[in-house]
Amino acid sequence: MGKASAIKATSALASKLVKNADSTYSVPTTLSREEVTLFDVLVSRWVAKAAFDGERLCDDYWETLKSNGLIRKSEMEAAVALNAVVQLFAIANIHGCAITMTDGTSIELRATPKASPLGVSAAIPMQLNGGQSIFLATDIFVTKLDCRENCDPALIAQETWDGALELGSDRKLRSLS
Protein backbone atom coordinates (compact mmCIF):
# COMPACT_ATOMS: atom_id res chain seq x y z
CA MET A 1 0.00 0.00 0.00
CA GLY A 2 1.42 3.38 -0.97
CA LYS A 3 1.60 6.38 1.33
CA ALA A 4 -1.41 8.14 -0.25
CA SER A 5 -3.53 4.96 -0.09
CA ALA A 6 -2.51 4.33 3.52
CA ILE A 7 -3.46 7.87 4.54
CA LYS A 8 -6.82 7.57 2.77
CA ALA A 9 -7.56 4.14 4.32
CA THR A 10 -6.55 5.33 7.80
CA SER A 11 -8.71 8.44 7.48
CA ALA A 12 -11.68 6.35 6.33
CA LEU A 13 -11.16 3.93 9.23
CA ALA A 14 -10.90 6.77 11.76
CA SER A 15 -14.19 8.22 10.50
CA LYS A 16 -15.92 4.90 11.29
CA LEU A 17 -14.92 4.89 14.97
CA VAL A 18 -17.89 5.61 17.22
CA LYS A 19 -17.50 8.42 19.77
CA ASN A 20 -18.91 7.46 23.17
CA ALA A 21 -20.61 9.82 25.61
CA ASP A 22 -17.43 9.91 27.74
CA SER A 23 -15.35 11.08 24.72
CA THR A 24 -13.66 7.70 24.23
CA TYR A 25 -14.07 5.75 21.01
CA SER A 26 -15.46 2.32 20.20
CA VAL A 27 -14.66 0.08 17.26
CA PRO A 28 -17.81 -0.70 15.26
CA THR A 29 -18.67 -4.32 14.49
CA THR A 30 -19.28 -3.42 10.84
CA LEU A 31 -15.62 -3.13 9.79
CA SER A 32 -14.50 -5.19 6.82
CA ARG A 33 -11.75 -7.78 7.15
CA GLU A 34 -9.32 -5.33 5.49
CA GLU A 35 -10.30 -2.58 7.94
CA VAL A 36 -9.84 -4.95 10.89
CA THR A 37 -6.37 -5.82 9.59
CA LEU A 38 -5.50 -2.14 9.16
CA PHE A 39 -6.83 -1.36 12.65
CA ASP A 40 -4.76 -4.20 14.12
CA VAL A 41 -1.62 -2.88 12.40
CA LEU A 42 -2.28 0.67 13.60
CA VAL A 43 -2.98 -0.18 17.24
CA SER A 44 -0.15 -2.67 17.50
CA ARG A 45 2.22 0.16 16.67
CA TRP A 46 0.47 2.83 18.68
CA VAL A 47 2.45 4.21 21.60
CA ALA A 48 0.46 5.79 24.39
CA LYS A 49 1.88 7.88 27.19
CA ALA A 50 1.58 6.43 30.68
CA ALA A 51 -0.92 8.06 33.01
CA PHE A 52 1.83 8.87 35.52
CA ASP A 53 5.40 8.01 36.38
CA GLY A 54 7.41 7.24 39.48
CA GLU A 55 8.91 10.70 39.78
CA ARG A 56 5.54 12.42 39.62
CA LEU A 57 4.05 9.95 42.10
CA CYS A 58 6.82 10.64 44.61
CA ASP A 59 6.82 14.41 44.08
CA ASP A 60 3.06 14.54 44.63
CA TYR A 61 3.27 12.17 47.61
CA TRP A 62 5.94 14.15 49.48
CA GLU A 63 4.32 17.51 48.66
CA THR A 64 0.96 16.24 49.94
CA LEU A 65 2.56 15.08 53.18
CA LYS A 66 4.37 18.41 53.53
CA SER A 67 1.30 20.56 52.76
CA ASN A 68 -0.74 18.64 55.33
CA GLY A 69 1.88 19.00 58.03
CA LEU A 70 2.74 15.29 58.08
CA ILE A 71 6.38 15.84 57.17
CA ARG A 72 8.63 18.83 57.79
CA LYS A 73 10.69 20.54 55.12
CA SER A 74 13.81 19.49 57.04
CA GLU A 75 12.76 15.82 56.66
CA MET A 76 12.22 16.01 52.90
CA GLU A 77 15.80 15.14 51.91
CA ALA A 78 15.77 11.94 53.95
CA ALA A 79 12.27 11.13 52.68
CA VAL A 80 13.32 11.40 49.03
CA ALA A 81 15.76 8.53 49.67
CA LEU A 82 12.63 6.37 49.98
CA ASN A 83 11.35 7.14 46.46
CA ALA A 84 12.10 3.63 45.19
CA VAL A 85 10.19 2.12 48.13
CA VAL A 86 7.17 4.35 47.46
CA GLN A 87 7.17 3.34 43.77
CA LEU A 88 7.52 -0.37 44.54
CA PHE A 89 4.71 -0.12 47.09
CA ALA A 90 2.53 1.51 44.42
CA ILE A 91 3.31 -1.27 41.92
CA ALA A 92 2.51 -3.97 44.49
CA ASN A 93 -0.83 -2.34 45.31
CA ILE A 94 -1.90 -1.47 41.77
CA HIS A 95 -1.02 -4.94 40.42
CA GLY A 96 -4.16 -7.04 40.09
CA CYS A 97 -6.58 -4.14 40.49
CA ALA A 98 -9.40 -3.80 37.99
CA ILE A 99 -10.92 -0.72 36.43
CA THR A 100 -14.58 -1.03 35.52
CA MET A 101 -15.52 1.18 32.59
CA THR A 102 -18.94 2.81 32.23
CA ASP A 103 -19.94 0.10 29.72
CA GLY A 104 -19.12 -2.61 32.28
CA THR A 105 -15.86 -3.67 30.64
CA SER A 106 -13.24 -4.65 33.18
CA ILE A 107 -9.58 -3.80 32.62
CA GLU A 108 -7.03 -5.53 34.83
CA LEU A 109 -3.88 -3.68 35.82
CA ARG A 110 -0.74 -5.81 35.98
CA ALA A 111 2.86 -5.28 36.95
CA THR A 112 5.05 -5.86 33.94
CA PRO A 113 6.95 -9.11 34.63
CA LYS A 114 10.68 -9.11 34.01
CA ALA A 115 10.45 -5.66 32.43
CA SER A 116 13.05 -3.06 33.06
CA PRO A 117 12.12 -0.52 34.00
CA LEU A 118 9.29 -1.75 36.19
CA GLY A 119 5.77 -0.49 35.72
CA VAL A 120 2.10 -1.36 35.50
CA SER A 121 0.19 -1.90 32.27
CA ALA A 122 -3.41 -2.43 31.24
CA ALA A 123 -4.71 -4.76 28.54
CA ILE A 124 -7.72 -2.98 27.11
CA PRO A 125 -10.17 -5.35 25.39
CA MET A 126 -11.56 -4.24 22.05
CA GLN A 127 -14.33 -6.00 20.14
CA LEU A 128 -13.86 -6.12 16.39
CA ASN A 129 -15.92 -7.26 13.47
CA GLY A 130 -17.63 -10.59 14.07
CA GLY A 131 -17.04 -10.47 17.83
CA GLN A 132 -13.29 -10.99 17.54
CA SER A 133 -11.45 -9.59 20.55
CA ILE A 134 -8.03 -8.00 20.61
CA PHE A 135 -6.24 -6.32 23.49
CA LEU A 136 -4.55 -2.95 23.32
CA ALA A 137 -1.82 -2.96 25.97
CA THR A 138 -0.65 0.35 27.34
CA ASP A 139 1.43 1.50 30.28
CA ILE A 140 -0.46 3.10 33.13
CA PHE A 141 2.46 3.67 35.52
CA VAL A 142 6.15 3.70 34.59
CA THR A 143 9.28 3.94 36.71
CA LYS A 144 13.01 3.97 36.18
CA LEU A 145 13.46 1.01 38.56
CA ASP A 146 15.43 -1.98 37.30
CA CYS A 147 13.67 -5.32 37.74
CA ARG A 148 16.85 -7.22 38.67
CA GLU A 149 17.68 -4.77 41.44
CA ASN A 150 14.17 -4.34 42.83
CA CYS A 151 12.53 -7.77 42.59
CA ASP A 152 13.10 -10.97 44.51
CA PRO A 153 14.88 -13.60 42.34
CA ALA A 154 11.98 -16.03 42.87
CA LEU A 155 9.57 -13.45 41.45
CA ILE A 156 11.81 -12.79 38.45
CA ALA A 157 11.94 -16.54 37.78
CA GLN A 158 8.14 -16.73 37.44
CA GLU A 159 6.89 -16.73 33.85
CA THR A 160 3.83 -14.66 34.77
CA TRP A 161 2.99 -12.67 37.86
CA ASP A 162 -0.53 -13.97 38.43
CA GLY A 163 -0.78 -13.67 42.20
CA ALA A 164 -0.63 -10.72 44.53
CA LEU A 165 2.64 -8.86 45.09
CA GLU A 166 4.08 -7.32 48.21
CA LEU A 167 7.03 -5.17 49.19
CA GLY A 168 9.40 -7.25 51.30
CA SER A 169 11.48 -6.10 54.25
CA ASP A 170 14.46 -6.17 51.85
CA ARG A 171 12.71 -3.43 49.83
CA LYS A 172 12.09 -5.75 46.87
CA LEU A 173 8.90 -6.84 45.17
CA ARG A 174 7.98 -10.47 45.78
CA SER A 175 5.02 -12.79 45.50
CA LEU A 176 2.63 -12.55 48.40
CA SER A 177 2.67 -15.97 50.03
Buried (B, 14 or more C-beta within 10 A) or exposed (E): EEEEEEEEBBEEBEEBBEEEEEEEEEBEEEBEEEBBEBBBEBBEEEEEEBEBBBEEBBEEBBEEBBEEEEBEEEEEEEBEEBBBBBBBBBBBBBBBEEEEEEEEEEBBBBBBBBBBBBBBBBEBEBBBBEEEEBEBEBBBBBBBBEBEEBBBEEBBEBEEBEEEBBBBEEEBBBBEE
